Amino acid sequence: MSDKRITIGVIGSGAMGSGIAQVAATAGHEVFVYDNNSAALDKSKTALQVVLNRLVEKQKLAKEAADDILKHIKYVSSLSDLKSCGLVVEAIIENLSVKQKVFSELETIVQAECILASNTSSLSITSIASGCTKPERVIGIHFFNPAPLMPLVEIIPGLATSDEVTVGSKKMIDSWGKTTVLAKDTPGFIVNRVARPFYGEAIRIYEEGFADFATIDWAMKEFGGFKMGPFELMDMIGNDINYTVTETVWTQMFFDQRYKPSLTQKRLFEAKRFGRKSGQGYYNYSEGASIPQPKKDEELGQGIFHRVLYMLINEAADALYLKIASKEDIDLAMTKGVNYPKGLLKWADQIGVEKISDVLQDMYDEYAEDRYRPSVLIKRMAADKITFY
């Protein structure tokens, strides 16, 4: 895996697959992009040319470099074309049985030393690998969208993944100029697990009638320094994707109250109000639609911001307590993967773990819901007056 010149295979020519192919080709690899839909392959090729032309026009990329990237990518419609690959990254629909079927077929085609990776954002790597005769070579390599721009990649070994495959995969993705973090194979890994309250608690605040979407978004940007508010971000990600990830994490966590989806989110999903891509989500994006204005009340805004932030910190602390990742990787994942202004555990130290523990306990006492239970780690650290760093 240390050889920079190994051939890379990408399964799936959607936005994510195309982005991963671009990253690998930019790093100098020969890349084969496979899709069983020839129209999707053509669309992917055209879209990449448009993206590269735009980068050349903006003088962010030399024309020779753009031509070189295109030259390194081949679009194929047969899995057997991936037989010479040293690493294959799957980026298809989030469906366990479909992924298992693809990996099982792929195993009969590629060489024995080829690493098989899934770009899944929420499915178990161990489950995906369970259909393979050599599960030790299956790993999660989770890019964030858009892959060429987002620096973070989560590396997730399954229960059977060999140390050699884990180390080799991390080294390879590091060589592509990405920031890698190591995560345990648990629902949502680091980012999609820890980030749940950013959306879920914001929706809960809205459902309780404390503030509307615009005011909550304003509060998180104004007082927290977040680049986007939760409702703006959900509309950009797509409410279909965000709801599906929420439901997947909740189901896989044995219906833990902390990850429970909201009816507000479900109704938007049912109404196909997916956000920007459908023209309407939490906000209306149609031409001439009025832009709702926030209620700029400082006390209200601070209250909203702190409630969401403390829930995020609680989730990050729990991820550390359950050894999902190291404290450094948890903080790195949230700043590089979802552009949080600070690492959540560093933020906790600045505010004071005792204060956070008291607020969380008050909320837990008031609501009597497991959703608000303080992390055991937060409680112990507060009692012992210690910090994360």
N, C-alpha and C positions, 0 to 999 in steps of 0.2 A: 504493500500500500504506500510505501514511501516514494515510489517512482512516479514522478509528476506526469509522465507520458502515458499512463494507463488510459485505456478507452473507457469512457463513462456512458452508461445507458440511462435514459430517462423514460419512464413509462407514463404516458399521459401528456397531451400537448395543450392543456389548458393554460391559464395565466401562470399557475404555480410551476407546472412542468417546463413551460417555455422559459420562465425566469431562472430556474435551476440550470437549464441547458446553457443559457447565456452566461451565467456565472462560471460554469465549468469550462466553457469554450474560451472565455476571457482569460482564464488561468492557463490556457494552452493545451487543453485536452481535446482529443477527437471525441465528439459526442454523437450518439445515435438517439434520436427522439422517436419513440414508438407510440403509435395510436392505431386502433382498429378502425378509426373513422378517417377516411382520406380527406374529407372536407375540413375536418378539425386540424389536420396536419397542414393543409394549404393555408388555413386561417392563421395558424401559429407562425408559419414561415413569413407570411405577409406582415403580420403584426410586429415581428422582430425586426424586419427591414425598416418599418416605419419608426420604431423606437431608436434604432441605431442611426438612421438618417437625421432624426431630430437632435440626437446627441452630437452628431457631426456639425449640424447647422449652428448649434449653440457653442461650438468649439470646446465641448467637453470630452470629445473623442476624435482622434485623427482618422481620416478616411481609410488609411491603410489598416488601422487597428480594427475598424468596423468591418472592412472586407475580410480581414483575417478571422474574425469571430464567425461570420457567415460561412466562411470556407470550412471551418472546423465542425459545423453542425450538419448532420445528414438526417433526413426525415424518412422513416421506414414504416412499413405496414405489416411486418411479420416479426414476431417475437424472436424467431431464429436468427434475425439479423444482429441480435445482442450477444451472440455466442462468444465473441472475443473480448467482451467487457470485463474489467477488473472490479468495477463497482456499478451497480444498477440502483437507481433511486426511483421508487414508485410514487407517483403523485396523481392518484385517481380518486374516484368517489369514496367517501367515508362510509364504507360498508365492509364489515369484517369478512363475510363469506366471499365477496368478490375479490378482496385483497388476498385471502388465503388461496383461492383458486389460481390467481395470477402467479403468486410465489411458488406454488406447487408445480405449475407448468414451467416456470422460469428455471427451476432447479434442474430440470431434465435437459436444458439447453446450454446454460453457462458452464464455464470451467469450475473445477472443484474449489479453487481458491477465490473465486468471485464473491464479493460481499454483496448481500441483498439488503437494501435499506428501504424503509417506508418513511414517507414525509407526513404520515398521519399526525393530526393535531390533538386527537383525543382517544384513539383506540389503543388497546393493549398490544405492545410489541410481542410479548410472550404468547398472546393468543394468535397473532398473525403468524408467528414462527412455528406454532404447534402443528401446522399442516405440512411442514417441511421435514425431509429426512435428515437434514443437517441444520437444525435450529440454531446451532452455535454461530453460524455466519450471518444471522439475521439481526438487524439493529434499527433503531429509529434515528433518522437524521431529519429533524424538523426545522425547515426554513420558515421565515415569516414573509408575508406578502406585502410589497413586491420583493421577490428574492434578490434582485440585483442591488436594491437600495437598502434593505433592512440588514443591519450588520449581524444580528443574532441568529445562531443556529443551536438548537437543543440536541444533544447527543444522548440517546436513551437506549442503554443495553437492556435486553429482555432477560428473563431468568436464566436462559440457556446460552446467551451470547458470550463468546469467549473473550478473555481479556485482550488477546491479540487483535481481535476485530474491533473492540472498543477503542483501544489505543491508536490503531491504524486509521480508523474512521475519523477520529478527532484530529489527528495529525494532518490528514488529507484536507479536511474542511478548513483547518487553520491556514494551510498553505494557499487556500483560495482567498485569503484576506478577510475571513469571517471571524467573529467573536463567538467562541463555542463555550457552552456550559454543559455540565454533566448532570443528568436528572435520573431519578429512580423511575422505573416503569409503573407509574400510578396515574389514575385518571387526570388528564389535563397537564401532566408533567409539571413544569414550574409555572410558566406564564399563564396558561389557560386555567390553571387552578387558582393561583394567587390573585389574578385579576377579576375573578367572579364578583366580589363585592363592589367593584367600581361600577358595574352595571346593575347588579341585583339590589344593592342598598339605595342607589339613586332612584330606581324604579319604586322601591318601597317608600321612600320619602315622598315621591309624587303620589302614590296610591293613598298615603295617609293624609294627603291634602296640605302638606306643609309648603309646597312650592310647585310651580309648573316646570316644564322641560327647560325653557330658556333660562329661568332663574337658577336652576340646579347646575346647568352648564356654565353659566356665568360665575357661580360661586367656586366651582372647581378650578376654573382658569384664573380668576381674580385672586383668590386666597391661597390656592394650592400650586399655581404656576404650571398646571397641566396645559398642554398645547391644544387639546380638544376636550370638551365636556363629554360625559358618558353618552348622552343622547345623540350628539353630533357624531361621535365615534361609532356607535351602533349603526347609525344610518349609513356611515361610510363603509363599514365592514360588510353590512348586509344583515338585516334582522333575521333572515332565514338561516344564515350561517351562525350568528350569535346565539339564536334560540336553540339550534341543533346541538351546538357545543355545550350550552348550559344543561340541556336535557340529558346529553350523553354523560357528562361529568356527574350529574345528580343520580342518574340510574346506576352508574358504575360505583358510586360511593354508597351503595345500598340505601339510597333515598335519605341521606343525611340532610337535615333541615337547612344546613348552612348553604347548600348548593341548589335549593329548590327553585325551579323557574317560577316566573310570575304570570298571572293571568293577563296582565297588560301586554307582556311580550308575546304570549301565545295568541292573543286576539289579533295583534298586528301581523303575526306570521300567517294566521288563517285568512286574513284579509289581503294577503300578498302585498302588504305595505313593507317592502324590504329595504326601503331607504332611497338613497340617491339613484341606484340603478333602476328602480321601478317608478321613480318620480314622486313617491311619497313614503314617509316612514313616520317617525315622531314629528318630523317637520314636512311641510309641503314644498316640493322643489319645482313645481310647475311654474311656467313663465307668468310673471305678474302676481304670484302669490305673496301675501303680506308676511313679513318677517316678524315673528313675535318678539317683544322686548322684555328683558328681564326686570324683575322688581329688585332694584339695587339697594337692598337693605343690608347694612354691614353685619348686624347681629345675626340676622337670618342666614346670610351667606357664610359666615364663620361657623355657624352651627351645622350647616349642611356639609361644608368641607371637612370639618373634624369628624363628624359621624362616619362619613365614607372612608376617610383616611384611617381612622382607628380600626375599622373593620378590615381594611386592606392589610394593616400591620398585624392584626390578629391572625389573618390567614398566612402571611409570610412567616410569622413566628411558629405557627403550627407545622408548616412545611419543613422548617428547620428542626423542630422537635421530633418529627416523624422521619427525619433523615432523608427527605426527598432530594435535597441538595445542600451544599455548604452555604454558609451565610453570604460568602463573597459571590457565589454563583447565583443565589436568589436575588441579591441586589443588582448584580450585573444584568441578569435576565430581564428585570423589570425596567431598567433604564435603557437597555439596548433593544429589547424586544417590543416594548410598548411605549417607549419614550417618556417614562415617568421622570419628573424633574430631579428626584433623588431616589437612592436605594431605600426601600421601606424600613429596613432594620437600622440603617444609619439615621433615618428620620425619627425612628422611635427613640433612639438615644438622645437626640436633640430635644425632643418634647419631654421625655422622662417616662420610663417604663412604668413607674408607680402611678403616674397620672393616667396613663392609658389603661392600666389594669383597673383603676377605680371607675373610670367612665364605662368600660365594658361590663364590669360587674353591676353597675347601676342599671344599664340597659337590660342585662340578663334578668335582674330582679324585677324590673318594670314589665317586661314583655313575657317573661316565663316561657321563652322559646329557646330551643337548642341552638337556633340560628345565632344567638348572641352570646353563647357560652365563651368565656375567655379561655384562651389557650393555656394549658397547664404550664407551659414554659413562661408565658407572660406573668402568671401568678407567682411562680417560684422565683423569677428574677426580681419582681417587685418586692417580695418578702425579704429577699436577700440583698436588696439594693445594689444589683449588678446591672451592667450594660451589655449590649451585644458585641460592641467593639472595645 
